[in-house]
Amino acid sequence: MPEQLRRPAAPAAVPPPRFRALMASFPAGVTVVTAAGRDGRPQGMTCTAVSSVSDEPATLLVCLKQGSRTLASLTEAARFAVNLLGSDARPVAELFAARGTDRFARVPWAFEPGSGGPHLTRHAHTVADCRVTRTVDVGEHAVVFGEVFAVTARAGTAPDPLLYGLRGYWALGRPGDASGAAGTTTQQRARS
């Protein structure tokens, strides 16, 4: 008689420092997620946890910290904007990652009726306006799914994204340059 197969117990999750080290080794594009609640006040935060989900319907996801004013405004409005930052926007990424500052007083922005949230007019090379379709709580974050209803690219500007990884900010250099030459990538170390 064959022995019954036993399922092993589920392995424990890796400790947070090990997980953070794993994710730090995987560079990601830097965005600022923005929204405005019923009071019309703009809110925003730096976010690298952004991913495409589907192209039909056009859907992306962002992961935002529970308790943030940006998440509260986004949930209240049921819409948001994802501002894809250009390679020269490191100070803006740092500004929107900091607490206790009036971020929108320090950058040019516009909030048009019908958009998902404020657009960072000088520092975002492209903005995706989204309507919230679903929110899932995971640990200390909320995964927000957004259906993209508009995409705005800054006129006369080819995308040159700001990246964050290996605990520093990076720029790719000229878009479309796949040569991989050492001079095509620049790094700016994050402050410790």
ZAPAKOL-578094 format. One line per 4 residues: their letters; for each residue z, y, x of N, C-alpha, C. Coordinates in steps of 0.02 Angstrom, whole numbers, padded with zeros to 5 digits. Layout:
! ZAPAKOL-578094
a) Z:Y:X:Z:Y:X:Z:Y:X ~ ...
***
This chain:
! ZAPAKOL-578094
mpeq) 00000:-00058:00041:00000:00000:00000:00000:00062:00044 ~ -00047:00108:00032:-00050:00168:00075:00010:00212:00063 ~ 00032:00242:00118:00088:00289:00111:00063:00352:00077 ~ 00109:00382:00041:00091:00446:00009:00086:00500:00063
lrrp) 00036:00541:00055:00029:00597:00102:00080:00650:00084 ~ 00115:00673:00134:00164:00726:00122:00136:00792:00147 ~ 00145:00842:00107:00125:00909:00128:00179:00939:00171 ~ 00160:00965:00228:00211:00998:00269:00235:01062:00236
aapa) 00295:01082:00252:00321:01145:00226:00278:01203:00251 ~ 00273:01254:00211:00233:01313:00230:00265:01345:00292 ~ 00225:01363:00341:00254:01395:00401:00279:01465:00384 ~ 00329:01486:00419:00357:01553:00409:00307:01605:00436
avpp) 00309:01664:00407:00267:01719:00431:00289:01740:00501 ~ 00242:01764:00540:00259:01788:00607:00304:01849:00600 ~ 00345:01863:00650:00388:01923:00647:00346:01987:00647 ~ 00372:02040:00616:00334:02103:00612:00308:02129:00679
prfr) 00347:02128:00733:00319:02154:00797:00257:02115:00820 ~ 00257:02050:00810:00200:02010:00830:00139:02025:00786 ~ 00152:02034:00721:00097:02051:00676:00068:02119:00692 ~ 00112:02169:00707:00087:02236:00725:00045:02233:00789
alma) 00066:02192:00837:00027:02184:00899:-00042:02154:00884 ~ -00043:02105:00839:-00107:02075:00819:-00153:02129:00790 ~ -00128:02167:00742:-00170:02216:00708:-00189:02274:00754 ~ -00146:02291:00803:-00163:02344:00851:-00223:02324:00893
sfpa) -00235:02259:00901:-00291:02237:00942:-00357:02235:00902 ~ -00356:02259:00841:-00414:02258:00797:-00430:02329:00775 ~ -00472:02366:00812:-00485:02436:00795:-00514:02444:00724 ~ -00498:02500:00694:-00520:02514:00626:-00540:02588:00621
gvtv) -00582:02602:00572:-00600:02671:00558:-00541:02709:00530 ~ -00537:02774:00545:-00482:02815:00522:-00505:02856:00462 ~ -00466:02854:00409:-00481:02892:00348:-00420:02933:00328 ~ -00432:02980:00284:-00378:03013:00248:-00392:03001:00174
vtaa) -00344:02967:00141:-00349:02954:00070:-00316:03012:00034 ~ -00352:03042:-00014:-00326:03101:-00049:-00328:03089:-00124 ~ -00284:03125:-00159:-00280:03123:-00232:-00245:03186:-00255 ~ -00250:03200:-00319:-00213:03254:-00350:-00188:03229:-00417
grdg) -00123:03236:-00428:-00093:03214:-00491:-00105:03265:-00546 ~ -00069:03256:-00601:-00078:03301:-00659:-00062:03373:-00643 ~ -00017:03384:-00594:00001:03453:-00576:-00053:03486:-00534 ~ -00104:03449:-00512:-00159:03477:-00474:-00145:03485:-00400
rpqg) -00084:03470:-00377:-00067:03477:-00306:-00100:03422:-00266 ~ -00134:03441:-00212:-00166:03390:-00170:-00115:03351:-00129 ~ -00128:03287:-00123:-00088:03243:-00080:-00136:03203:-00037 ~ -00114:03183:00021:-00157:03143:00065:-00118:03110:00120
mtct) -00145:03055:00145:-00114:03021:00201:-00167:02985:00243 ~ -00154:02980:00308:-00199:02944:00353:-00194:02869:00336 ~ -00252:02836:00338:-00255:02766:00320:-00310:02730:00360 ~ -00291:02676:00394:-00341:02634:00427:-00351:02569:00389
avss) -00308:02556:00340:-00313:02494:00301:-00360:02505:00243 ~ -00425:02505:00259:-00478:02517:00210:-00530:02462:00220 ~ -00556:02435:00166:-00606:02382:00173:-00653:02382:00113 ~ -00715:02363:00126:-00761:02353:00070:-00741:02287:00037
vsde) -00752:02283:-00029:-00736:02223:-00066:-00799:02192:-00096 ~ -00840:02235:-00128:-00900:02211:-00162:-00950:02268:-00164 ~ -01015:02251:-00165:-01064:02304:-00173:-01089:02308:-00246 ~ -01069:02260:-00288:-01088:02263:-00358:-01032:02234:-00401
patl) -00990:02274:-00432:-00990:02347:-00427:-00963:02369:-00359 ~ -00986:02427:-00337:-00965:02455:-00272:-00889:02465:-00273 ~ -00854:02425:-00234:-00781:02426:-00235:-00754:02423:-00164 ~ -00702:02463:-00152:-00667:02460:-00088:-00593:02455:-00103
lvcl) -00554:02442:-00051:-00481:02441:-00059:-00449:02483:-00004 ~ -00392:02511:-00022:-00350:02547:00026:-00279:02521:00018 ~ -00241:02520:00072:-00171:02499:00070:-00128:02560:00085 ~ -00084:02577:00038:-00042:02636:00044:00031:02617:00039
kqgs) 00073:02653:00074:00144:02639:00075:00176:02654:00007 ~ 00216:02607:-00017:00253:02617:-00079:00297:02679:-00071 ~ 00304:02717:-00124:00347:02776:-00123:00313:02839:-00096 ~ 00252:02834:-00072:00219:02894:-00046:00195:02939:-00103
rtla) 00195:03004:-00090:00170:03051:-00141:00096:03041:-00154 ~ 00059:03020:-00103:-00012:03007:-00112:-00022:02950:-00162 ~ 00015:02896:-00154:00009:02839:-00200:00029:02860:-00270 ~ 00082:02900:-00277:00104:02923:-00343:00050:02965:-00377
slte) 00020:03011:-00340:-00033:03053:-00369:-00095:03012:-00386 ~ -00113:02966:-00342:-00171:02923:-00353:-00162:02881:-00416 ~ -00102:02853:-00424:-00087:02811:-00482:-00089:02854:-00546 ~ -00060:02913:-00543:-00058:02958:-00600:-00128:02979:-00621
aarf) -00170:02996:-00573:-00238:03020:-00587:-00288:02964:-00600 ~ -00271:02904:-00576:-00315:02845:-00581:-00381:02856:-00544 ~ -00379:02898:-00493:-00437:02910:-00449:-00414:02937:-00382 ~ -00459:02931:-00333:-00442:02954:-00265:-00506:02962:-00225
avnl) -00500:02993:-00167:-00556:03001:-00121:-00537:02971:-00054 ~ -00585:02939:-00021:-00576:02913:00046:-00620:02955:00092 ~ -00588:02995:00134:-00622:03039:00181:-00628:03003:00248 ~ -00690:02984:00267:-00702:02950:00331:-00705:03004:00385
lgsd) -00657:03002:00430:-00651:03055:00481:-00701:03047:00537 ~ -00725:03105:00561:-00770:03107:00618:-00731:03102:00683 ~ -00767:03089:00736:-00735:03076:00802:-00695:03136:00828 ~ -00709:03196:00803:-00673:03255:00826:-00611:03270:00784
arpv) -00592:03225:00739:-00539:03240:00690:-00472:03208:00707 ~ -00460:03191:00770:-00395:03163:00787:-00337:03207:00765 ~ -00339:03274:00776:-00283:03315:00753:-00271:03310:00677 ~ -00324:03301:00639:-00317:03294:00566:-00285:03226:00549
aelf) -00306:03174:00584:-00275:03108:00574:-00200:03112:00588 ~ -00181:03145:00642:-00110:03152:00659:-00073:03196:00609 ~ -00105:03249:00585:-00075:03293:00535:-00059:03254:00471 ~ -00107:03215:00446:-00097:03179:00384:-00054:03116:00392
aarg) -00038:03099:00455:00008:03044:00468:00080:03069:00474 ~ 00088:03134:00483:00155:03164:00492:00188:03177:00425 ~ 00254:03180:00426:00292:03194:00365:00313:03268:00364 ~ 00324:03293:00304:00355:03357:00297:00313:03417:00313
tdrf) 00247:03410:00315:00205:03468:00330:00161:03482:00269 ~ 00142:03546:00261:00094:03563:00209:00024:03552:00239 ~ 00002:03491:00235:-00060:03470:00268:-00120:03510:00246 ~ -00126:03521:00181:-00186:03553:00155:-00190:03627:00171
arvp) -00135:03658:00192:-00137:03728:00214:-00168:03734:00283 ~ -00177:03678:00318:-00200:03680:00387:-00270:03654:00398 ~ -00305:03633:00345:-00373:03607:00351:-00416:03634:00294 ~ -00481:03643:00307:-00525:03662:00251:-00537:03603:00205
wafe) -00534:03615:00140:-00544:03562:00092:-00571:03592:00026 ~ -00597:03548:-00015:-00622:03568:-00081:-00607:03513:-00131 ~ -00592:03532:-00192:-00579:03484:-00245:-00619:03504:-00306 ~ -00676:03472:-00313:-00722:03487:-00367:-00703:03448:-00430
pgsg) -00712:03477:-00489:-00700:03440:-00551:-00741:03376:-00552 ~ -00709:03322:-00571:-00744:03258:-00576:-00743:03217:-00512 ~ -00720:03247:-00456:-00717:03207:-00395:-00654:03163:-00396 ~ -00650:03117:-00350:-00593:03072:-00347:-00530:03105:-00319
gphl) -00540:03151:-00274:-00484:03186:-00242:-00511:03238:-00195 ~ -00468:03275:-00162:-00492:03327:-00116:-00536:03298:-00060 ~ -00588:03337:-00044:-00633:03319:00012:-00615:03363:00071 ~ -00607:03332:00130:-00595:03370:00191:-00663:03392:00218
trha) -00683:03452:00201:-00752:03476:00209:-00775:03482:00281 ~ -00730:03493:00328:-00750:03501:00397:-00741:03437:00438 ~ -00694:03395:00420:-00674:03340:00463:-00697:03271:00440 ~ -00720:03265:00378:-00745:03201:00354:-00821:03201:00359
htva) -00849:03150:00390:-00922:03146:00393:-00949:03118:00327 ~ -00909:03079:00290:-00929:03051:00226:-00866:03043:00183 ~ -00874:03052:00118:-00819:03043:00071:-00840:02998:00015 ~ -00797:02950:-00002:-00809:02905:-00059:-00760:02925:-00114
dcrv) -00786:02942:-00173:-00744:02957:-00232:-00737:02893:-00272 ~ -00675:02876:-00290:-00661:02811:-00322:-00618:02819:-00384 ~ -00627:02772:-00431:-00582:02766:-00488:-00543:02702:-00478 ~ -00478:02704:-00491:-00434:02647:-00481:-00451:02593:-00532
trtv) -00462:02532:-00507:-00476:02476:-00553:-00419:02425:-00553 ~ -00379:02425:-00500:-00325:02377:-00496:-00278:02396:-00439 ~ -00214:02382:-00448:-00165:02393:-00395:-00121:02330:-00390 ~ -00111:02307:-00329:-00070:02248:-00317:-00016:02266:-00265
dvge) 00047:02254:-00282:00101:02266:-00235:00108:02208:-00186 ~ 00110:02224:-00122:00118:02174:-00069:00168:02202:-00019 ~ 00228:02173:-00017:00279:02198:00029:00293:02271:00017 ~ 00292:02311:00070:00307:02382:00064:00246:02425:00050
havv) 00190:02392:00033:00128:02428:00020:00099:02410:-00048 ~ 00053:02452:-00070:00013:02438:-00130:-00060:02433:-00107 ~ -00093:02381:-00129:-00165:02373:-00117:-00199:02403:-00178 ~ -00238:02455:-00167:-00271:02490:-00222:-00346:02476:-00218
fgev) -00373:02448:-00271:-00445:02436:-00275:-00476:02495:-00311 ~ -00531:02520:-00282:-00565:02578:-00311:-00639:02565:-00318 ~ -00665:02578:-00378:-00737:02575:-00388:-00767:02642:-00366 ~ -00813:02639:-00320:-00843:02700:-00292:-00894:02728:-00342
favt) -00882:02790:-00365:-00929:02820:-00412:-00970:02877:-00382 ~ -00954:02898:-00320:-00993:02948:-00286:-00982:02943:-00211 ~ -01034:02958:-00173:-01029:02961:-00100:-01060:03027:-00078 ~ -01023:03064:-00038:-01046:03129:-00014:-01046:03128:00063
arag) -01104:03140:00093:-01109:03144:00165:-01116:03218:00184 ~ -01083:03238:00238:-01088:03307:00261:-01159:03320:00286 ~ -01189:03371:00261:-01259:03387:00277:-01268:03399:00352 ~ -01322:03371:00379:-01340:03382:00448:-01297:03346:00498
tapd) -01257:03298:00475:-01211:03263:00520:-01221:03188:00515 ~ -01237:03157:00571:-01241:03084:00573:-01169:03058:00579 ~ -01153:03003:00546:-01085:02976:00552:-01068:02960:00625 ~ -01012:02987:00647:-00985:02973:00713:-00910:02963:00702
plly) -00890:02901:00684:-00822:02890:00659:-00768:02893:00712 ~ -00710:02914:00689:-00649:02910:00728:-00620:02840:00717 ~ -00600:02807:00771:-00571:02740:00766:-00500:02741:00794 ~ -00460:02693:00771:-00393:02685:00798:-00383:02611:00814
glrg) -00361:02597:00874:-00347:02528:00895:-00319:02528:00965 ~ -00285:02474:00983:-00253:02469:01048:-00208:02529:01061 ~ -00177:02552:01007:-00130:02608:01006:-00159:02673:01032 ~ -00223:02684:01019:-00256:02746:01038:-00314:02761:00992
ywal) -00337:02823:00995:-00396:02845:00956:-00458:02835:00999 ~ -00513:02818:00967:-00576:02804:01001:-00633:02837:00965 ~ -00685:02853:01002:-00749:02876:00974:-00803:02832:01004 ~ -00852:02815:00963:-00905:02771:00987:-00958:02807:01028
grpg) -00963:02871:01021:-01018:02906:01055:-01076:02913:01007 ~ -01136:02908:01033:-01195:02917:00991:-01203:02858:00943 ~ -01207:02872:00877:-01219:02817:00830:-01285:02783:00845 ~ -01286:02717:00839:-01347:02679:00850:-01357:02658:00922
dasg) -01315:02681:00968:-01321:02662:01037:-01285:02596:01047 ~ -01321:02542:01047:-01292:02475:01052:-01292:02449:01124 ~ -01304:02493:01172:-01309:02471:01241:-01243:02446:01269 ~ -01187:02471:01241:-01122:02450:01265:-01105:02479:01334
aagt) -01142:02528:01356:-01128:02558:01421:-01060:02591:01420 ~ -01027:02591:01477:-00959:02617:01482:-00954:02689:01459 ~ -01006:02728:01468:-01003:02798:01451:-01011:02812:01376 ~ -01024:02762:01335:-01036:02775:01264:-00973:02771:01222
ttqq) -00918:02751:01251:-00856:02747:01214:-00804:02789:01249 ~ -00769:02830:01210:-00715:02870:01238:-00652:02852:01202 ~ -00596:02857:01238:-00532:02843:01209:-00486:02901:01219 ~ -00444:02914:01168:-00393:02965:01173:-00328:02929:01156
rars) -00282:02925:01203:-00219:02889:01192:-00177:02926:01141 ~ -00147:02888:01097:-00100:02916:01048:-00036:02935:01086 ~ -00004:02987:01060:00060:03007:01090:00113:02955:01073 ~ 00155:02941:01121:00209:02891:01110:00267:02922:01075
***
